[in-house]
């Protein structure tokens, strides 16, 4: 109980100091804010190492366990060791090479796969689970695509089907909801109602 | 903040503050109950972004839903699997699982809940999620976090007839993709309202009401400023 209250006080006070320091960057509180953020950045670096070690542990467990997925885990562990050792030897040059020559092309290819996957998903909406909201969503997607291409210069359609206005209205509505949710969650953490750091 | 405190103070004895029920949360409760009954697992995914990320509050909201959901799963034979992409999330989730285990189960029984890091970048995270989603004993997949375009790679999981899959993101792109491919999606602020709608925490319910009041005020301000602009004020 005492530990819980102590943690809540540290979290709340640090949070409030960072917020106040944000508005008064050149004051004494602004300086405290910078110090708190420096500590946070240092902790994040340590947490990243903990994350990587957990990832390795999970894959080593998968290699030892019975199953058909161990090949992927062997690949992950082997690539990790290779990247770590070669980056250490080549003083980061190999790390940049891996990032530019392997990671970026793979992630770009995955983006292309996603676009194909989404086309399939849109076609499946028509086949099953077609609710009114999904129908409206699909109609807007089709009209937006048409307005961006072949029907772009049709004056009547341009006026009638100006989907940007409708889409931006909906987008703002959702963003207001998300923003309010974010603020209220933040407030709950600051006043100690939500304690993700344990009880 | 004051609205939340005031509403939570009056909430207990008032019938004025009743929360609106959402179908997706009723289905989530049913899915968790079914997984407990069938002796299968819940897979909870918190996304690859960390606590220090500017969208970190989404993770807190996800953690609140997880905290409520995990309480429902401890009655079953198999504890949940939780995946994330950040060390800070991993530590907090482990702590939360341990606390729930101590509160719900005899401390002599070993805690076998799994807390794993699936990948540290968005795409590697999704790649890591494949094997977890496809485990035989997983019957409910719950994705709550900051997911962007990469969530589209799990399209086949969302379409699967064998598992119940739920998804929610604070990103508009992520929400659009989830809406098109998932049967059960949390739209907009539903992600942040999850803990109030699933559980019975009076502060969470009060903050939901406070959000609604502020939302109405914002709507009135937008309409009012538009009317004033039409009549030439403020130009």
Interface residues (C-beta under 8 A of the other chain):
Chain A: X40 X41 X44 X46 X47 X48 X49 X50 X51 X52 X54 X55 X58 X62 X69 X72 X103 X106 X107 X110 X111 X113 X114 X117 X118 X120 X121 X122 X124 X125 X129 X134 X137 X171 X173 X174 X175 X176 X177 X178 X180 X181 X182 X184 X185 X186 X187 X188 X189 X190 X191 X193 X194 X196 X197 X198 X199
Chain B: X1 X4 X5 X50 X51 X52 X55 X57 X58 X60 X61 X63 X64 X85 X86 X87 X88 X90 X91 X92 X95 X96 X99 X116 X117 X118 X119 X120 X121 X123 X131 X149 X150 X152 X153 X155 X159 X170 X172 X175 X177 X179 X180 X181 X183 X187 X188 X189 X191 X192 X193 X203 X204 X207 X208 X210 X211 X214 X215 X218
